[in-house]
């Protein structure tokens, strides 16, 4: 995967290894708007490729603390949609290979739960900002 289009250096991954470098510092992350690249629609890949994509989403979620809430909402929507797609594709091939059941239930489902939690947090932050603006008026 290429991270060239990003405005700041981000965690890098090797599809075969699924490992990441340290995340960028807070100042660089807060000034940039970027999103982790996802595989194309309908692409499932091997177990290692699926796990590498899941690792990319996890690394991106670690950066949510440095991003504005509206950006978090957009990313949560994109990652959530891709994870639902992965879950559906994995469900279709589970009967052929049981290892995919464990990926869907033990890796994708907890991330979906965390994305839902992050959505709620970002929504509350947006509401707090709205209320702060109302108080200034």
N, C-alpha and C positions, 0 to 999 in steps of 0.2 A: 504494500500500500504506500502511496506517496503522500507526504505531508507538505509538499512544496507550496501548495496553494494557501497554506495557513499564514497568517501575518506574524506569528511568533512561533518559536520552536515549541513543539509539543511532544508528548511521549511518543516514542517510535516503537514499532512492533515488527516482528518478523512473523509471518504467518506460520512458519514451521516451528518457531520457538514460543511465540505468544508472550514475550517478555517486554517490559517497558523501561525506559529511562526515567529519571526523576522528573516530576512535573515542573513547568516553568515557574519563575517567581511570581508573587502576587501582583506586582506592578505591571509586569508584561501581560499577565493574563487579564487583568482588569481593563486594560486599554484595547483589547482586541475582541473582535466578534468572529468566532470560528466554531466549527462543529466537526466532530470526528466523522471521517468518511465511512460509509456503510457499503456493503456489497450490493450489486444490482438486484432489482426486483426478480423474484423467482429463483434466485441462486441459493443453493443449499451448501454445496461443497462437502469436503471431507470433515471428519470429526475435528481434526486439528484446525481447519479453516473456520469452522463454526465457533470453536472455543476461542480462537484468535479474535473473531468479530465480537464475541461476548466480552472479551478482555478490553477491547477498544471502547465499548459502551461503559464498562466499569471505570476505566481511566477517565473518560469524559465526565462521568458523574462526580468523580473526585474534584473536578474543576468547577462544579456548580457554585461553590462558595465564593468564587472570584468573579462571577458573572452577574449581570443585572437580571432581575426576576423575569422580565419579559423574554429574554434570550433563553432562560432555563425552560420556560413554558414551551417555546418553539422546539427546543431540543428534546424535551420529554415526549412531545407529540411524535417527533420523527423516530426516536429510539423505540418508543412504545409500539408504533406501527410496524417497525422492522421486526421487533421481537414477537409480535403476534403472527407476522408472516412466517418467521422461523418456526414458531410453535406449530403452526398448521402444516408446514412442509415436513417437520420432524414427525408429526403424528401420522402423516401419510406413509412414511417409510419405517415406522416402528415395528410393524409386523415382519419386515424383512431383516431387521437388525435391531436387537433389543438395547444396544448401547445408546441409541438415540432417545429412548424413553428416559433414561437417566439424565441426559442433557436437558431435555424439555422440563422434567419435573424438578430436578435438583439445581439447575443453573438458570434457566430462563424464568421460571416462575418466581423465584426470590427477587430477581432483578426487576421484574414487572411490578412486584409489590413495592420495591424501593422507589421506582419511578413514580408510582402513584403517590407515595409519601412526599417525594420531592415536588410534585405538582402542587400538592396542598400547601407546602411551605412557601413556594414561590407565589402562589395565589394570595396567601396571607401577607407576604411582603408587599405585593402590589397594593393590596387594600390599605396597608399601613401607610404607604407612600401617598395614596389618595387622601387619606384622612389628614396626614401632615400638611398637604397642600390646602385642604379645606380650612385648617386652623390658621394658616398664614393669611388667608383672604380676609 
